[in-house]
Each structure stands twice: as C-alpha cells, then as structure tokens.
Amino acid sequence: MASKPVTQKEMMQIIALFRKSGYKGEYEDFQHVSGTDRDFFVVMSNEQGIKALFRASLMLNAVEFQYVLDDKHVFVENGAEEA
C-alpha cells in the first residue's frame, strides 16, 4: 500500500520541531506513520554519517528517537516491496 507523500509544509513543520528539540543533522527521508496524518518517521544523519530513525508527532509536538540504522535495523523506502 502506497502512502501519501509528505508535503513541503509538513517537512518544514517537522524540521522546526526537530530544531526546537535541539536535534541537528541532515534530513534524509520523511514518511507518514501508517494510519495517521500527523505522525512521521524521519531518517537523519549526523556529521559522521551515522543514520538514525526518529518518530515526530506534530499533534504532540514531540520527537522520539527510535534506533540507529545499521545492518540489523534498516529503513524501508516508500514503495519498496519485500520478496
């Protein structure tokens, strides 16, 4: 099931929320959390190239760290299908 893309306005709101929460880094991917239009998964990388997954809620004005993306934890891109 393809989810709707994150809009530019939503991305700006998410980035503002991350900055307000003190997070710094490069934003690599934004996706809606399934079943909601106000929660998002965000992949960020730091200066060392380490990527992490966060959950951002525009409704709760909160950012939660989920986990570091590595060999055991990967982020599935929109539209990717499992074999």
C-alpha positions in Angstrom: 0.0 0.0 0.0 1.5 3.3 -1.1 1.2 6.1 1.5 0.7 9.7 0.5 3.9 11.7 0.2 4.9 14.1 3.0 4.2 17.7 1.8 6.7 20.5 1.8 4.7 22.3 4.5 4.7 19.2 6.7 8.5 18.8 6.2 9.0 22.4 7.3 6.9 21.8 10.4 8.9 18.7 11.2 12.2 20.4 10.8 11.1 23.3 13.1 10.1 20.7 15.7 13.5 19.0 15.4 15.3 22.3 15.8 13.1 23.3 18.7 14.0 20.0 20.4 17.8 20.6 19.8 18.4 18.0 17.1 21.0 18.8 14.4 21.8 16.8 11.2 20.8 16.2 7.7 17.2 15.1 7.0 17.3 12.1 4.6 13.8 10.8 4.5 10.3 11.6 5.7 7.3 9.2 5.8 3.9 9.2 7.3 3.4 6.7 10.1 0.7 4.2 8.8 -2.8 5.1 10.0 -2.1 8.7 10.9 -1.5 12.0 9.1 0.2 13.9 12.0 3.0 11.4 12.9 6.0 10.8 10.8 9.1 8.7 10.6 12.3 10.7 9.9 15.7 9.5 9.0 18.5 11.8 10.0 22.3 11.5 9.6 25.0 13.3 11.6 28.4 14.6 10.6 29.9 11.2 10.9 27.3 9.7 8.6 25.5 7.7 11.3 21.8 7.5 10.4 19.0 7.3 13.0 15.3 6.8 12.8 13.0 9.2 14.7 9.3 9.5 15.2 7.9 13.0 15.1 4.4 13.9 16.2 3.1 17.3 15.0 0.0 16.7 17.2 2.0 16.2 20.4 4.9 18.5 19.4 7.3 15.7 20.3 10.3 13.9 18.7 11.3 10.4 19.8 14.5 8.6 18.9 13.7 5.1 17.7 17.1 3.5 16.8 20.3 3.8 14.9 20.1 2.4 11.4 22.7 -0.3 10.9 22.9 -3.9 9.5 20.2 -5.1 12.0 17.9 -2.0 11.7 17.0 -0.7 8.2 14.5 1.7 6.9 12.2 0.5 4.2 11.7 3.2 1.5 8.2 4.1 0.3 7.0 1.7 -2.4 9.6 -0.9 -1.6 8.2 -4.5 -1.6 9.5 -7.5 0.2 10.5 -10.5 -1.8 
